[in-house]
Amino acid sequence: MIMVGAVKWVDEVIPDAPYAITEEFMNKLFTEYDIDYIIHGDDPCLLPDGTDAYALAKKAGRYKQIKRTEGVSSTDIVGTDSALFFFPSPIRLC
């Protein structure tokens, strides 16, 4: 988490952010962390049950989608040296 927090575009890292965003957690992001939007690339992000992981944020009008950069994968970057990168839960850069 220290390395993610050191990125110049990251204001704050929220540890243990759940992969499946609940309405309660989403409201916490907007009120306690003062986040304006939840942002994700234009590749699909589905929960194990097949539903859209960002459905609540979309419904609330607080979701923004950005173009995915072809050939660049955060999973690949993080996986290049597992000794340096270990994230117990998905990272949400908001």
Secondary structure, 3 states (H helix, E strand, C coil): CHHHHCCCCCCCCCCCCCCCCCHHHHHHHHHCCCCCCEEEECCCCECCCCCECCHHHHHCCCEEEECCCCCCCHHHHHHCCCCCCCCCCCCCCC
